[in-house]
Amino acid sequence: MGATVGAADGAAAKDGDRRPGRRALLIGGAVAAVGTAALARETLSRLWWRLPGVDRPRVAGAVDFRGARWVAASPANYRRADRPDDYRVDRIVIHVTQGGYDSAVKVFQDPAHGAAAHYIVREDGRITQLIRELDVAFHAGNREYNERSVGIEHEGFVEDAASFTDAMYAASARLTAAICRRYGIPADREHIIGHVQVPGTDHTDPGRFWDWEKYLRLVRAARPGVSG
């Protein structure tokens, strides 16, 4: 799995610290501005989940994209967060697994691997979610990009054009369109990028056989009425 194994090179180290995100600063400022102890307690009672170290309430096994299958990645391969309150989400990073679906799931569930993506799209178009979009997945090998992006893996090999099936393109485009709509991300090549475009990476995925023109056309077509 060249794309994902490489993402582990330095990913854990770059994401290892737990510096305060935007919500820590926002809640601190809000409480400071309240002025009285009573109002401060009232503010905290409404915004308690935005405090550092407190997670937004979650439903076990819930997915962010309707129709996706939930298979949890190892907690060692991502950082719990509360995006977009912690970190703005303004990028989608396209990956290729450099292997089959089962091997991708296996390494994402391995705590020693140090990397995982939010989603995997299979050749047959089935979508698996492994990490909530709330959380920072270690998929790009660059902490800033991890914090600001959603990572989507695609089953296959960068040098095998047959890996990229019509079913895969269509399903992935619907997923990307839903993510774009959720966070207000423009459906263009500045905001929907390949792993190869992440600063500091040594990867080539999704590679020369990935049809960006076709993919963006499908994303734009799906965006107006997409479910997810």
C-alpha positions in Angstrom: 0.0 0.0 0.0 2.4 2.7 -1.2 0.0 5.5 -0.8 -1.0 4.8 2.8 2.2 3.3 4.1 4.1 6.4 3.0 1.6 8.6 4.7 2.7 7.0 7.9 6.2 8.3 7.4 6.2 11.2 9.9 2.4 11.4 10.0 2.2 10.3 13.6 5.1 12.5 14.7 3.6 15.6 13.0 0.2 14.9 14.6 1.4 13.7 18.0 1.1 16.9 19.9 -2.3 18.1 21.2 -2.1 21.8 20.7 -5.3 23.7 21.4 -7.6 24.1 18.4 -9.9 26.9 17.5 -12.6 25.8 20.0 -10.2 26.1 23.0 -9.5 29.7 22.0 -13.1 30.4 21.2 -14.6 29.1 24.4 -11.9 30.8 26.5 -12.6 34.1 24.8 -16.4 33.6 25.2 -16.1 32.9 29.0 -13.7 35.9 29.5 -16.2 38.2 27.7 -19.2 37.1 29.8 -18.2 39.1 32.9 -20.0 37.4 35.7 -19.7 34.0 37.4 -23.4 33.2 36.8 -23.3 34.0 33.1 -20.0 32.1 32.8 -21.6 29.0 34.2 -24.6 29.4 31.9 -22.2 29.7 28.9 -20.2 26.7 29.9 -23.3 24.6 30.4 -24.4 25.2 26.8 -20.9 25.0 25.3 -19.3 22.3 27.5 -18.4 20.1 24.6 -16.2 22.8 23.0 -13.9 22.7 26.0 -10.4 21.2 25.3 -10.4 17.5 26.0 -14.2 17.2 25.8 -15.7 15.4 22.7 -18.9 16.2 21.0 -21.5 13.5 21.8 -21.2 10.7 19.2 -23.2 7.6 18.2 -21.2 4.4 18.0 -21.0 3.3 14.4 -22.6 6.4 12.9 -21.4 7.4 9.5 -21.2 10.9 7.9 -22.2 9.7 4.4 -25.5 7.8 4.1 -24.9 4.4 2.7 -21.3 4.0 3.9 -20.3 1.0 5.9 -18.7 1.7 9.3 -15.4 -0.1 10.1 -13.4 1.6 12.8 -9.7 2.4 12.2 -7.3 2.1 15.1 -7.5 5.2 17.4 -3.7 5.3 17.0 -4.1 6.3 13.4 -6.1 9.5 14.0 -6.6 12.2 16.5 -9.9 12.9 18.1 -11.1 16.5 17.3 -14.2 18.4 16.8 -14.0 19.7 13.2 -14.9 22.2 11.8 -15.0 24.0 15.3 -11.4 22.9 16.0 -10.0 23.2 12.5 -11.5 24.5 9.3 -12.1 21.8 6.6 -11.4 23.1 3.2 -9.7 20.3 1.3 -10.4 16.7 0.1 -7.3 14.6 -0.6 -7.6 11.7 -3.1 -5.5 8.6 -2.4 -5.0 5.2 -4.0 -4.4 2.3 -1.7 -1.7 0.4 -3.7 -3.4 -2.8 -2.8 -6.8 -4.4 -2.2 -9.7 -3.3 0.0 -9.0 -6.0 2.7 -5.4 -5.1 3.0 -6.2 -1.4 3.3 -8.7 -2.1 6.2 -6.1 -4.3 7.9 -3.4 -1.7 8.0 -5.8 1.1 9.0 -6.8 -1.1 12.0 -3.1 -1.7 12.9 -2.1 0.7 15.7 1.5 0.4 14.6 0.8 1.6 11.1 0.5 5.3 12.0 -1.9 6.3 9.2 -5.5 5.9 8.0 -8.0 7.8 5.8 -11.5 8.7 6.6 -13.0 6.6 3.7 -12.2 3.8 1.3 -14.0 3.5 -2.0 -13.9 0.0 -3.5 -13.7 -0.9 -7.2 -17.4 -1.9 -7.1 -18.4 1.5 -5.6 -19.0 0.5 -2.1 -17.9 3.0 0.5 -16.4 2.3 3.9 -15.9 5.0 6.6 -13.2 4.3 9.1 -12.8 7.7 10.9 -15.4 10.3 11.6 -15.0 13.6 9.7 -14.9 15.3 13.1 -11.5 13.7 13.7 -8.1 14.3 12.2 -7.0 11.3 10.2 -3.3 10.8 9.6 -3.5 10.3 5.9 -1.6 13.1 4.1 1.8 13.0 5.9 1.5 16.7 6.7 -0.2 17.9 9.9 -1.7 21.1 8.6 -3.3 19.2 5.6 -4.5 16.4 7.9 -6.2 19.0 10.1 -7.9 20.8 7.2 -8.9 17.8 5.0 -10.9 14.7 4.5 -8.9 11.8 3.1 -10.5 9.4 0.6 -8.7 6.2 -0.4 -9.5 4.3 -3.6 -8.9 0.6 -4.0 -6.3 -0.2 -6.6 -2.9 0.7 -8.0 -1.7 3.9 -9.5 -0.2 2.2 -12.6 -3.3 0.1 -13.3 -5.9 2.1 -15.2 -8.4 -0.7 -14.8 -8.5 0.0 -11.0 -10.5 3.1 -11.6 -13.9 1.8 -12.6 -17.0 3.8 -13.5 -18.7 2.5 -10.3 -15.7 3.8 -8.2 -15.7 7.2 -9.9 -19.5 7.6 -9.5 -19.6 6.6 -5.8 -16.5 8.7 -4.9 -17.9 11.7 -6.7 -21.1 11.5 -4.7 -19.1 11.2 -1.5 -16.9 14.2 -2.4 -19.9 16.2 -3.5 -21.5 15.6 -0.1 -18.3 16.6 1.7 -18.0 19.8 -0.4 -21.6 20.7 0.4 -21.2 20.0 4.1 -18.2 22.3 4.5 -18.7 24.8 1.7 -15.7 23.5 -0.3 -15.5 24.5 -4.0 -15.5 21.6 -6.4 -12.3 22.5 -8.1 -8.7 21.3 -8.4 -7.5 23.8 -5.8 -9.6 22.2 -3.1 -10.0 18.6 -4.4 -6.4 17.4 -4.7 -4.3 14.3 -5.1 -1.9 13.1 -2.4 0.9 14.0 -4.7 0.0 17.7 -4.2 0.4 17.7 -0.5 3.5 19.7 0.5 6.4 17.5 1.6 4.9 14.2 0.3 6.9 11.7 -1.8 3.8 10.1 -3.2 2.4 10.0 -6.8 -1.2 8.9 -6.1 -3.7 9.0 -7.6 -1.4 8.9 -10.6 -1.5 9.5 -14.3 -4.5 7.2 -14.9 -6.8 9.1 -12.6 -9.2 11.0 -14.8 -9.5 14.4 -13.0 -11.7 15.9 -15.7 -14.2 13.1 -15.5 -14.1 13.0 -11.7 -14.8 16.8 -11.2 -17.6 16.7 -13.8 -19.2 13.9 -11.8 -18.7 15.8 -8.5 -20.3 18.9 -9.9 -23.2 17.0 -11.3 -23.8 15.3 -8.0 -23.4 18.3 -5.8 -26.8 20.1 -6.2 -29.0 17.3 -4.9 -26.6 14.9 -3.3 -27.5 12.8 -0.3 -25.0 12.5 2.5 
